[in-house]
Amino acid sequence: MLFFARDFEKSVSFYRDMLGMKYIEGWDREDDKGTLLSTGGTGVIEIFGEPQGKTYEGPSPVAINLALRFEDVSAVDSFYEELVAKGAENIRAPKDDAYGHHSFRIIV
């Protein structure tokens, strides 16, 4: 997954610190900056940001949907509680969805 972040530091912090993704590498050049984070296995999230002194002026994302696989429902509930304790804002607490998932919604 690749995206341009309006708030680069907040986005990196969410994926790295809240979700626990591992830092692979990053760069901060005159014309851009970015970070690669491992989602586990072969998955990578690449976050781009504006260089120092510049402000992102692109479109705002409405939402980013991220699917993670857990061993059981209680692990999803625990993960949700951990994210809220770290500062995520609850939009919808975990519940069983009609299509078979157990999911929640947050804003960070």
TORPA-781261 format. One record per residue (C-alpha): x, y, z. Coordinates in nm, 4 decimals, padded with zeros to 6 digits, always signed. Example, Ala and Ser with C-alpha at 12.3 -4.5 7.8 and 13.67 -1.06 7.14 Angstrom:
2
{rec {+01.2300,-00.4500,+00.7800}}
{rec {+01.3670,-00.1060,+00.7140}}
// end
This chain:
108
{rec {+00.0000,+00.0000,+00.0000}}
{rec {+00.1262,+00.3473,-00.0833}}
{rec {-00.0196,+00.6833,+00.0126}}
{rec {+00.0674,+01.0497,+00.0495}}
{rec {+00.0098,+01.1698,+00.4056}}
{rec {-00.1244,+01.5129,+00.4922}}
{rec {+00.0374,+01.4706,+00.8361}}
{rec {+00.3435,+01.2560,+00.7703}}
{rec {+00.4659,+01.2190,+01.1295}}
{rec {+00.1197,+01.1316,+01.2626}}
{rec {+00.0702,+00.8726,+00.9888}}
{rec {+00.4069,+00.7077,+01.0509}}
{rec {+00.3397,+00.7075,+01.4251}}
{rec {+00.0011,+00.5391,+01.3748}}
{rec {+00.1351,+00.2499,+01.1680}}
{rec {+00.4623,+00.2109,+01.3589}}
{rec {+00.3689,+00.2918,+01.7194}}
{rec {-00.0013,+00.2085,+01.7386}}
{rec {-00.0172,-00.0876,+01.5003}}
{rec {+00.3346,-00.2091,+01.5774}}
{rec {+00.4593,-00.2295,+01.2188}}
{rec {+00.8355,-00.2574,+01.1826}}
{rec {+01.0441,+00.0235,+01.0338}}
{rec {+01.2289,-00.0880,+00.7192}}
{rec {+01.3821,+00.2366,+00.5956}}
{rec {+01.3112,+00.6037,+00.5444}}
{rec {+01.4409,+00.9086,+00.3631}}
{rec {+01.4199,+01.2846,+00.3986}}
{rec {+01.5460,+01.4525,+00.0824}}
{rec {+01.5138,+01.8024,-00.0500}}
{rec {+01.2205,+01.7084,-00.2769}}
{rec {+01.0377,+01.4431,-00.0708}}
{rec {+01.0412,+01.2177,+00.2323}}
{rec {+00.9033,+00.8762,+00.3012}}
{rec {+00.9037,+00.5680,+00.5173}}
{rec {+00.8650,+00.1973,+00.4484}}
{rec {+00.7018,-00.0161,+00.7180}}
{rec {+00.6585,-00.3940,+00.7223}}
{rec {+00.3086,-00.5315,+00.7760}}
{rec {+00.4591,-00.8757,+00.8360}}
{rec {+00.5434,-01.1343,+00.5741}}
{rec {+00.5870,-00.9605,+00.2387}}
{rec {+00.3436,-00.6714,+00.2987}}
{rec {+00.4790,-00.3148,+00.3011}}
{rec {+00.3184,+00.0224,+00.3638}}
{rec {+00.4952,+00.3153,+00.1986}}
{rec {+00.4119,+00.6592,+00.3340}}
{rec {+00.5153,+00.9703,+00.1411}}
{rec {+00.5309,+01.3203,+00.2846}}
{rec {+00.6326,+01.6686,+00.1881}}
{rec {+00.9913,+01.7809,+00.2496}}
{rec {+01.0696,+02.0119,+00.5418}}
{rec {+00.9082,+02.3544,+00.5042}}
{rec {+00.6419,+02.2442,+00.2522}}
{rec {+00.2769,+02.1663,+00.3156}}
{rec {+00.0790,+01.8858,+00.1517}}
{rec {-00.1910,+02.0343,-00.0688}}
{rec {-00.3365,+01.7220,-00.2279}}
{rec {-00.6785,+01.5696,-00.1658}}
{rec {-00.7764,+01.4489,+00.1799}}
{rec {-00.8475,+01.0780,+00.2084}}
{rec {-01.1964,+00.9937,+00.3279}}
{rec {-01.0758,+00.6725,+00.4919}}
{rec {-00.8139,+00.4040,+00.4677}}
{rec {-00.9461,+00.0546,+00.5258}}
{rec {-00.6971,-00.1873,+00.6717}}
{rec {-00.7706,-00.5568,+00.7220}}
{rec {-00.5690,-00.7557,+00.9741}}
{rec {-00.6091,-01.1255,+01.0504}}
{rec {-00.6345,-01.2441,+01.4119}}
{rec {-00.6609,-01.5899,+01.5629}}
{rec {-00.9966,-01.5229,+01.7306}}
{rec {-01.2565,-01.2570,+01.8096}}
{rec {-01.1148,-01.1823,+02.1540}}
{rec {-00.7835,-01.0824,+01.9943}}
{rec {-00.9662,-00.8260,+01.7773}}
{rec {-01.1380,-00.6859,+02.0859}}
{rec {-00.8066,-00.6654,+02.2749}}
{rec {-00.6370,-00.4928,+01.9812}}
{rec {-00.9195,-00.2378,+01.9641}}
{rec {-00.8864,-00.1649,+02.3382}}
{rec {-00.5101,-00.1207,+02.2963}}
{rec {-00.5566,+00.1306,+02.0111}}
{rec {-00.8131,+00.3325,+02.2087}}
{rec {-00.5799,+00.3327,+02.5112}}
{rec {-00.3059,+00.4727,+02.2836}}
{rec {-00.5317,+00.7600,+02.1774}}
{rec {-00.7402,+00.6369,+01.8833}}
{rec {-01.0915,+00.7823,+01.8765}}
{rec {-01.3698,+00.5240,+01.8778}}
{rec {-01.6127,+00.5504,+01.5866}}
{rec {-01.7633,+00.2020,+01.6200}}
{rec {-01.6744,-00.0585,+01.8819}}
{rec {-01.6003,-00.4146,+01.7626}}
{rec {-01.9031,-00.6079,+01.6414}}
{rec {-01.9908,-00.8977,+01.4144}}
{rec {-02.0662,-00.7842,+01.0599}}
{rec {-02.3243,-00.9462,+00.8302}}
{rec {-02.0471,-01.0557,+00.5891}}
{rec {-01.8652,-01.2585,+00.8567}}
{rec {-01.6012,-01.0171,+00.9860}}
{rec {-01.5641,-00.8881,+01.3407}}
{rec {-01.4563,-00.5259,+01.2947}}
{rec {-01.4314,-00.1784,+01.4442}}
{rec {-01.3711,+00.1767,+01.3245}}
{rec {-01.1367,+00.4358,+01.4699}}
{rec {-00.9930,+00.7762,+01.3841}}
{rec {-00.6384,+00.8792,+01.4673}}
// end
